């Protein structure tokens, strides 16, 4: 009931936010902070110990039961972790947004995105899952279209069309499994637990089954994003205002990851080895291709956009390799992939928040326009360096846990092909260090003049993220153990 009550209050708060004109920032900050506090307490109470898998806080209300429409919610340890991540990402995105730079509506759009993410993560009915999937898309589009930079009209339209096509395939996949369920049983239902069960999914004719699998995968991989359905990503990340980029990198990637592990995984053993090898291939290609693309960038924001996509290659790889090994789910790879989603969101939030402050103070986020800014901004430069080290998967930070688990676990499934992943990791480390050395250290670029370091309020935001990344790096069992319990209940 806590989750249901929180969700209903968030909906009311989002509607109310459109009526605030002068104090929208304070209101959005208060709402997002309150949501985070509730989620932290809820997570500690319900998932700290005694969790054995499955969904808790289940609530179902029949809206049109005859055609299978139920308002049905439930929370697993995986969705709980992503609820926590969503709350953190939105809070930071709101906190770093300067009121004088944006109209009040940007805060309302952020709260709407948070509602959409929460709705996706707690929905146990496909109809509401799809509705909330679209709820996220619309305010994200307006943030880019209204507050973005150069070519914002073209880029926002490209983002909308690209992700909406993915949504269309998601809708087709849902109606495919929904329709066949009625043909087979005579019962209409959108309940995810009924439609995504191995027993039912195995009965679907092969053509329809693989059409549904393609629809789900296409939609989820667009949002992740994965090669080759990623072309919306670099332009959107670069054009979006920095608070929007924080949400895109830390929040929207949640949708694709949750789609794989929260929706498709229960029927993973039915995907077939061909599909799984394709996913493994896409994961490895994403790791290498995006790492090479990132290395070619001179703009730090665009570079980290590709780095973000590369990091999600571990997620695709873990999903394919985790199921491929013996035809059933292998916890090490899968738990690693799930942890990678959590870590990636935290790390990218820190990096883009730090880059935002650098851009504000130095007037540029181009590597060659910076140079030696550590001399003038030691605190801010060190914060960005922490984010970059975490992003390349250094031990002690959250990113290491997921990457190491996926690397070790996948070796059992794909053997020495794992060398390609290690090659990608070497490239990743190279451009992260190169970018840090060129932009933060070395001789100071005197053309920048005298610039100030972060204020105490700005540093508190960065410090909060650094502590979170550090805690999840040295105490992985805050969620890793419950992820294994979640997987154990599925296998």
C-alpha positions as semicolon CSV with decimal commas, in nm:
position;residue;x (nm);y (nm);z (nm)
1;X;0,000;0,000;0,000
2;X;0,297;0,232;0,052
3;X;0,386;0,215;-0,316
4;X;0,025;0,265;-0,425
5;X;-0,017;0,564;-0,193
6;X;0,315;0,712;-0,304
7;X;0,224;0,671;-0,669
8;X;-0,117;0,836;-0,629
9;X;0,039;1,128;-0,439
10;X;0,298;1,167;-0,716
11;X;0,021;1,190;-0,977
12;X;-0,153;1,461;-0,771
13;X;0,179;1,641;-0,722
14;X;0,251;1,634;-1,096
15;X;-0,088;1,785;-1,181
16;X;-0,045;2,051;-0,911
17;X;0,300;2,143;-1,044
18;X;0,146;2,296;-1,357
19;X;-0,029;2,556;-1,140
20;X;0,290;2,675;-0,973
21;X;0,453;2,970;-1,147
22;X;0,699;3,131;-0,908
23;X;0,807;2,848;-0,682
24;X;0,802;2,549;-0,916
25;X;1,170;2,474;-0,851
26;X;1,125;2,457;-0,474
27;X;0,807;2,254;-0,518
28;X;0,967;2,003;-0,760
29;X;1,275;1,975;-0,539
30;X;1,059;1,906;-0,235
31;X;0,846;1,647;-0,417
32;X;1,143;1,462;-0,566
33;X;1,330;1,465;-0,232
34;X;1,024;1,333;-0,049
35;X;0,983;1,055;-0,306
36;X;1,347;0,953;-0,260
37;X;1,314;0,944;0,121
38;X;1,002;0,725;0,101
39;X;1,168;0,486;-0,146
40;X;1,479;0,455;0,073
41;X;1,270;0,369;0,380
42;X;1,053;0,132;0,178
43;X;1,357;-0,046;0,036
44;X;1,518;-0,087;0,378
45;X;1,199;-0,218;0,534
46;X;1,094;-0,456;0,256
47;X;1,415;-0,571;0,087
48;X;1,691;-0,540;0,345
49;X;1,641;-0,897;0,468
50;X;1,402;-1,185;0,428
51;X;1,332;-1,125;0,059
52;X;1,303;-1,458;-0,123
53;X;1,206;-1,342;-0,471
54;X;0,883;-1,258;-0,649
55;X;0,667;-0,948;-0,616
56;X;0,557;-0,777;-0,298
57;X;0,321;-0,484;-0,232
58;X;0,086;-0,641;-0,483
59;X;-0,242;-0,460;-0,545
60;X;-0,500;-0,530;-0,814
61;X;-0,819;-0,341;-0,893
62;X;-1,050;-0,447;-1,178
63;X;-1,132;-0,155;-1,408
64;X;-1,272;-0,363;-1,695
65;X;-1,214;-0,719;-1,589
66;X;-1,406;-0,872;-1,881
67;X;-1,147;-0,745;-2,128
68;X;-0,853;-0,797;-1,894
69;X;-0,791;-0,440;-1,782
70;X;-0,678;-0,430;-1,421
71;X;-0,486;-0,161;-1,236
72;X;-0,232;-0,406;-1,103
73;X;0,097;-0,320;-0,933
74;X;0,378;-0,509;-0,763
75;X;0,743;-0,455;-0,675
76;X;1,038;-0,695;-0,707
77;X;1,389;-0,631;-0,578
78;X;1,492;-0,537;-0,933
79;X;1,212;-0,288;-0,984
80;X;1,274;-0,153;-0,634
81;X;1,640;-0,083;-0,722
82;X;1,530;0,100;-1,035
83;X;1,267;0,295;-0,841
84;X;1,548;0,412;-0,615
85;X;1,762;0,501;-0,917
86;X;1,475;0,691;-1,080
87;X;1,417;0,891;-0,764
88;X;1,787;0,980;-0,740
89;X;1,816;1,077;-1,108
90;X;1,510;1,303;-1,102
91;X;1,616;1,467;-0,774
92;X;1,960;1,548;-0,914
93;X;1,817;1,667;-1,248
94;X;1,586;1,907;-1,063
95;X;1,854;2,020;-0,819
96;X;2,110;2,119;-1,085
97;X;1,857;2,312;-1,296
98;X;1,904;2,685;-1,262
99;X;1,571;2,862;-1,242
100;X;1,679;3,159;-1,450
101;X;1,775;2,938;-1,743
102;X;1,448;2,748;-1,782
103;X;1,075;2,805;-1,773
104;X;0,877;2,655;-1,487
105;X;0,732;2,386;-1,711
106;X;1,062;2,192;-1,718
107;X;1,007;2,089;-1,355
108;X;0,656;1,963;-1,430
109;X;0,796;1,760;-1,721
110;X;1,057;1,607;-1,490
111;X;0,796;1,499;-1,236
112;X;0,586;1,353;-1,518
113;X;0,886;1,151;-1,635
114;X;0,931;1,023;-1,280
115;X;0,567;0,916;-1,271
116;X;0,607;0,739;-1,604
117;X;0,917;0,555;-1,485
118;X;0,748;0,455;-1,159
119;X;0,442;0,337;-1,353
120;X;0,654;0,120;-1,583
121;X;0,841;-0,035;-1,292
122;X;0,538;-0,121;-1,077
123;X;0,281;-0,212;-1,347
124;X;0,184;-0,576;-1,359
125;X;-0,070;-0,520;-1,639
126;X;0,056;-0,472;-1,994
127;X;-0,198;-0,203;-2,082
128;X;-0,080;0,026;-1,803
129;X;0,282;-0,070;-1,870
130;X;0,241;0,057;-2,225
131;X;0,058;0,374;-2,117
132;X;0,337;0,467;-1,876
133;X;0,594;0,378;-2,144
134;X;0,439;0,654;-2,354
135;X;0,400;0,890;-2,057
136;X;0,780;0,901;-2,029
137;X;0,828;0,972;-2,398
138;X;0,608;1,283;-2,424
139;X;0,764;1,505;-2,151
140;X;1,111;1,387;-2,258
141;X;1,030;1,509;-2,608
142;X;0,915;1,850;-2,479
143;X;1,227;1,893;-2,264
144;X;1,444;1,848;-2,574
145;X;1,214;2,045;-2,806
146;X;1,160;2,345;-2,576
147;X;1,485;2,370;-2,384
148;X;1,738;2,202;-2,613
149;X;2,024;2,363;-2,802
150;X;2,111;2,384;-3,170
151;X;1,879;2,194;-3,409
152;X;1,646;2,111;-3,121
153;X;1,341;2,086;-3,350
154;X;1,501;1,833;-3,580
155;X;1,665;1,634;-3,300
156;X;1,356;1,621;-3,079
157;X;1,146;1,504;-3,374
158;X;1,402;1,235;-3,456
159;X;1,400;1,125;-3,091
160;X;1,021;1,112;-3,085
161;X;0,983;0,924;-3,414
162;X;1,258;0,676;-3,332
163;X;1,134;0,587;-2,987
164;X;0,770;0,596;-3,094
165;X;0,839;0,335;-3,363
166;X;0,982;0,122;-3,085
167;X;0,663;0,179;-2,888
168;X;0,452;0,067;-3,185
169;X;0,637;-0,264;-3,197
170;X;0,590;-0,299;-2,821
171;X;0,215;-0,249;-2,867
172;X;0,205;-0,505;-3,151
173;X;0,391;-0,756;-2,936
174;X;0,154;-0,703;-2,645
175;X;-0,155;-0,750;-2,862
176;X;-0,002;-1,059;-3,021
177;X;0,034;-1,240;-2,688
178;X;-0,296;-1,091;-2,565
179;X;-0,491;-1,212;-2,870
180;X;-0,349;-1,562;-2,872
181;X;-0,418;-1,596;-2,500
182;X;-0,786;-1,528;-2,571
183;X;-0,790;-1,772;-2,865
184;X;-0,627;-2,038;-2,652
185;X;-0,817;-1,991;-2,324
186;X;-1,124;-1,782;-2,407
187;X;-1,011;-1,528;-2,145
188;X;-0,906;-1,168;-2,205
189;X;-0,611;-1,063;-1,993
190;X;-0,332;-0,807;-2,003
191;X;-0,176;-0,941;-1,683
192;X;0,199;-0,971;-1,738
193;X;0,224;-1,274;-1,509
194;X;-0,022;-1,463;-1,732
195;X;0,111;-1,355;-2,072
196;X;0,484;-1,387;-1,993
197;X;0,479;-1,731;-1,831
198;X;0,683;-2,014;-1,981
199;X;0,383;-2,247;-1,981
200;X;0,172;-2,010;-2,192
201;X;0,449;-1,863;-2,408
202;X;0,557;-2,212;-2,519
203;X;0,209;-2,270;-2,666
204;X;0,224;-1,972;-2,902
205;X;0,283;-2,074;-3,266
206;X;0,645;-2,023;-3,368
207;X;0,584;-1,738;-3,613
208;X;0,370;-1,541;-3,370
209;X;0,608;-1,614;-3,084
210;X;0,910;-1,478;-3,268
211;X;0,712;-1,180;-3,393
212;X;0,626;-1,098;-3,031
213;X;0,987;-1,153;-2,924
214;X;1,108;-0,923;-3,202
215;X;0,857;-0,656;-3,099
216;X;0,959;-0,665;-2,735
217;X;1,331;-0,673;-2,813
218;X;1,315;-0,395;-3,072
219;X;1,134;-0,166;-2,832
220;X;1,362;-0,243;-2,538
221;X;1,686;-0,219;-2,738
222;X;1,588;0,123;-2,877
223;X;1,552;0,257;-2,526
224;X;1,862;0,080;-2,388
225;X;2,008;0,181;-2,645
226;X;2,189;-0,088;-2,844
227;X;2,359;-0,101;-3,182
228;X;2,210;-0,060;-3,449
229;X;1,899;0,116;-3,311
230;X;2,091;0,395;-3,140
231;X;2,113;0,678;-3,395
232;X;1,877;0,897;-3,192
233;X;2,112;0,889;-2,895
234;X;2,421;1,107;-2,967
235;X;2,228;1,398;-3,118
236;X;1,960;1,388;-2,846
237;X;2,209;1,371;-2,561
238;X;2,410;1,658;-2,708
239;X;2,111;1,878;-2,791
240;X;1,909;1,821;-2,474
241;X;1,968;2,064;-2,186
242;X;2,200;1,913;-1,930
243;X;1,921;1,828;-1,680
244;X;1,746;1,651;-1,968
245;X;2,064;1,463;-2,055
246;X;2,089;1,347;-1,693
247;X;1,738;1,205;-1,723
248;X;1,803;1,050;-2,065
249;X;2,124;0,879;-1,952
250;X;2,025;0,787;-1,599
251;X;1,652;0,742;-1,636
252;X;1,543;0,638;-1,984
253;X;1,803;0,361;-2,011
254;X;1,619;0,208;-1,714
255;X;1,326;0,136;-1,944
256;X;1,521;-0,085;-2,183
257;X;1,700;-0,267;-1,904
258;X;1,380;-0,328;-1,712
259;X;1,217;-0,453;-2,030
260;X;1,483;-0,722;-2,069
261;X;1,511;-0,836;-1,708
262;X;1,169;-0,746;-1,574
263;X;0,948;-0,843;-1,871
264;X;1,130;-1,086;-2,105
265;X;1,345;-1,279;-1,860
266;X;1,065;-1,506;-1,728
267;X;1,035;-1,652;-2,081
268;X;1,407;-1,625;-2,157
269;X;1,455;-2,001;-2,193
270;X;1,216;-1,992;-2,495
271;X;1,403;-1,728;-2,692
272;X;1,614;-1,978;-2,884
273;X;1,991;-1,992;-2,924
274;X;1,986;-1,786;-3,247
275;X;1,816;-1,495;-3,073
276;X;2,053;-1,522;-2,778
277;X;2,363;-1,525;-3,001
278;X;2,226;-1,219;-3,182
279;X;2,187;-1,042;-2,847
280;X;2,539;-1,140;-2,743
281;X;2,670;-1,012;-3,076
282;X;2,481;-0,684;-3,040
283;X;2,618;-0,642;-2,689
284;X;2,979;-0,695;-2,801
285;X;2,939;-0,475;-3,110
286;X;2,785;-0,204;-2,892
287;X;3,077;-0,221;-2,652
288;X;3,339;-0,187;-2,926
289;X;3,158;0,042;-3,170
290;X;3,042;0,293;-2,909
291;X;3,381;0,291;-2,738
292;X;3,553;0,369;-3,070
293;X;3,291;0,635;-3,146
294;X;3,345;0,794;-2,805
295;X;3,719;0,803;-2,864
296;X;3,665;1,014;-3,177
297;X;3,468;1,288;-3,001
298;X;3,605;1,626;-2,893
299;X;3,292;1,729;-2,709
300;X;3,276;1,578;-2,360
301;X;2,897;1,564;-2,359
302;X;2,885;1,376;-2,687
303;X;3,173;1,154;-2,579
304;X;2,990;1,049;-2,264
305;X;2,674;0,988;-2,467
306;X;2,860;0,718;-2,658
307;X;3,024;0,599;-2,335
308;X;2,678;0,561;-2,182
309;X;2,563;0,349;-2,475
310;X;2,880;0,139;-2,456
311;X;2,822;0,067;-2,087
312;X;2,476;-0,066;-2,169
313;X;2,641;-0,317;-2,403
314;X;2,723;-0,514;-2,089
315;X;2,350;-0,535;-2,019
316;X;2,267;-0,684;-2,359
317;X;2,562;-0,922;-2,334
318;X;2,463;-1,039;-1,986
319;X;2,106;-1,106;-2,092
320;X;2,207;-1,319;-2,391
321;X;2,498;-1,501;-2,226
322;X;2,312;-1,554;-1,900
323;X;2,040;-1,754;-2,070
324;X;2,250;-1,918;-2,341
325;X;2,486;-2,120;-2,126
326;X;2,253;-2,408;-2,045
327;X;1,918;-2,286;-2,168
328;X;1,823;-2,165;-1,822
329;X;1,909;-1,840;-1,652
330;X;2,256;-1,814;-1,501
331;X;2,247;-1,587;-1,196
332;X;2,603;-1,447;-1,211
333;X;2,576;-1,289;-1,556
334;X;2,218;-1,180;-1,510
335;X;2,267;-1,027;-1,165
336;X;2,572;-0,850;-1,308
337;X;2,368;-0,706;-1,593
338;X;2,099;-0,589;-1,352
339;X;2,359;-0,428;-1,129
340;X;2,515;-0,261;-1,432
341;X;2,187;-0,079;-1,504
342;X;2,183;0,057;-1,150
343;X;2,551;0,154;-1,152
344;X;2,534;0,309;-1,499
345;X;2,248;0,536;-1,396
346;X;2,431;0,661;-1,088
347;X;2,761;0,717;-1,269
348;X;2,614;0,898;-1,569
349;X;2,411;1,121;-1,340
350;X;2,731;1,230;-1,164
351;X;2,922;1,282;-1,489
352;X;2,657;1,488;-1,667
353;X;2,590;1,694;-1,353
354;X;2,964;1,772;-1,324
355;X;2,987;1,851;-1,695
356;X;2,691;2,086;-1,659
357;X;2,869;2,285;-1,390
358;X;3,189;2,293;-1,595
359;X;2,996;2,419;-1,896
360;X;2,832;2,688;-1,684
361;X;3,160;2,815;-1,542
362;X;3,404;2,764;-1,830
363;X;3,153;2,827;-2,108
364;X;3,247;2,510;-2,295
365;X;3,249;2,133;-2,271
366;X;3,486;2,089;-2,562
367;X;3,803;1,906;-2,463
368;X;4,034;2,139;-2,657
369;X;3,859;2,451;-2,526
370;X;3,921;2,344;-2,169
371;X;4,261;2,231;-2,052
372;X;4,408;2,248;-1,706
373;X;4,086;2,361;-1,541
374;X;4,187;2,170;-1,228
375;X;4,399;2,474;-1,137
376;X;4,091;2,694;-1,111
377;X;3,828;2,432;-1,023
378;X;3,996;2,157;-0,819
379;X;3,678;2,039;-0,647
380;X;3,469;2,026;-0,963
381;X;3,749;1,867;-1,166
382;X;3,803;1,602;-0,899
383;X;3,431;1,525;-0,896
384;X;3,430;1,472;-1,271
385;X;3,742;1,259;-1,241
386;X;3,565;1,036;-0,988
387;X;3,281;0,993;-1,235
388;X;3,518;0,908;-1,520
389;X;3,708;0,654;-1,309
390;X;3,381;0,496;-1,205
391;X;3,267;0,490;-1,568
392;X;3,570;0,292;-1,682
393;X;3,492;0,027;-1,421
394;X;3,761;0,087;-1,161
395;X;3,732;-0,139;-0,850
396;X;3,575;0,032;-0,552
397;X;3,309;0,203;-0,761
398;X;2,963;0,074;-0,849
399;X;3,045;0,010;-1,215
400;X;3,305;-0,253;-1,131
401;X;3,054;-0,494;-0,973
402;X;2,833;-0,533;-1,277
403;X;3,111;-0,536;-1,536
404;X;3,319;-0,790;-1,345
405;X;3,020;-1,023;-1,293
406;X;2,923;-1,007;-1,659
407;X;3,283;-1,058;-1,773
408;X;3,346;-1,363;-1,554
409;X;3,004;-1,515;-1,608
410;X;2,999;-1,464;-1,984
411;X;3,333;-1,638;-2,027
412;X;3,156;-1,963;-1,940
413;X;2,905;-1,905;-2,220
414;X;3,111;-1,756;-2,504
415;X;3,465;-1,867;-2,421
416;X;3,754;-1,671;-2,564
417;X;3,526;-1,439;-2,757
418;X;3,530;-1,251;-2,427
419;X;3,865;-1,108;-2,544
420;X;3,664;-0,869;-2,764
421;X;3,494;-0,736;-2,451
422;X;3,832;-0,689;-2,283
423;X;3,951;-0,506;-2,596
424;X;3,652;-0,271;-2,565
425;X;3,730;-0,215;-2,197
426;X;4,087;-0,115;-2,287
427;X;3,956;0,139;-2,540
428;X;3,712;0,267;-2,278
429;X;3,986;0,319;-2,023
430;X;4,203;0,491;-2,285
431;X;3,959;0,761;-2,389
432;X;3,840;0,826;-2,034
433;X;4,198;0,889;-1,919
434;X;4,279;1,086;-2,235
435;X;3,974;1,309;-2,187
436;X;4,056;1,370;-1,820
437;X;4,420;1,447;-1,895
438;X;4,344;1,687;-2,182
439;X;4,055;1,875;-2,022
440;X;4,129;1,877;-1,649
441;X;4,507;1,867;-1,618
442;X;4,815;2,001;-1,790
443;X;4,879;2,370;-1,867
444;X;4,583;2,597;-1,795
445;X;4,405;2,750;-2,093
446;X;4,446;3,118;-2,009
447;X;4,176;3,214;-2,260
448;X;3,922;3,088;-2,006
449;X;4,022;3,368;-1,769
450;X;3,947;3,347;-1,401
451;X;3,675;3,093;-1,329
452;X;3,523;2,991;-0,999
453;X;3,490;2,645;-0,852
454;X;3,156;2,492;-0,756
455;X;2,953;2,646;-0,478
456;X;2,882;2,453;-0,159
457;X;2,528;2,373;-0,280
458;X;2,653;2,242;-0,614
459;X;2,926;2,036;-0,449
460;X;2,670;1,881;-0,212
461;X;2,488;1,741;-0,519
462;X;2,808;1,596;-0,662
463;X;2,916;1,464;-0,321
464;X;2,583;1,290;-0,278
465;X;2,631;1,108;-0,607
466;X;2,994;1,020;-0,533
467;X;2,896;0,870;-0,197
468;X;2,618;0,668;-0,363
469;X;2,856;0,534;-0,630
470;X;3,114;0,450;-0,366
471;X;2,863;0,276;-0,134
472;X;2,721;0,062;-0,415
473;X;3,080;-0,018;-0,515
474;X;3,197;-0,149;-0,179
475;X;2,866;-0,286;-0,044
476;X;2,714;-0,453;-0,351
477;X;2,496;-0,676;-0,139
478;X;2,265;-0,385;-0,077
479;X;2,099;-0,517;-0,392
480;X;2,314;-0,796;-0,539
481;X;2,181;-1,056;-0,293
482;X;1,820;-0,960;-0,354
483;X;1,882;-0,973;-0,731
484;X;1,998;-1,333;-0,689
485;X;1,683;-1,406;-0,488
486;X;1,473;-1,249;-0,764
487;X;1,648;-1,465;-1,025
488;X;1,621;-1,775;-0,806
489;X;1,245;-1,738;-0,795
490;X;1,231;-1,720;-1,178
491;X;1,451;-2,021;-1,251
